[in-house]
């Protein structure tokens, strides 16, 4: 194996680990939002936790191939910064967490816009997105 192949494999493993971690983070965000819905309001401690998790996803996803996931996480982070610490659960938080989980279903770097030159890739991307819903 050449040094270039080794470096490529190492980078791919790094990206895959980050992708899996971000999916775990998105699941954590979903659990927090579900708890808020059950309790009828936002807990200030978990709001801060959710904001920190969203912030981590912004950087990791944006750097390693999920720019749309990073954008959704950035919206969520901003909303959580601006949200009343003990107020009702914002509907937008529920929607953003759902969208984040959808974005992170696809492997890093895979999106319909990037694949638009290849109809079969677009169809595959659309099918994966539908199955994720």
Secondary structure as UniProt FT lines:
FT   HELIX           3..39
FT   HELIX           44..63
FT   TURN            64..65
FT   HELIX           67..82
FT   TURN            85..86
FT   HELIX           91..103
FT   TURN            104..105
FT   TURN            108..109
FT   TURN            112..117
FT   HELIX           119..132
//
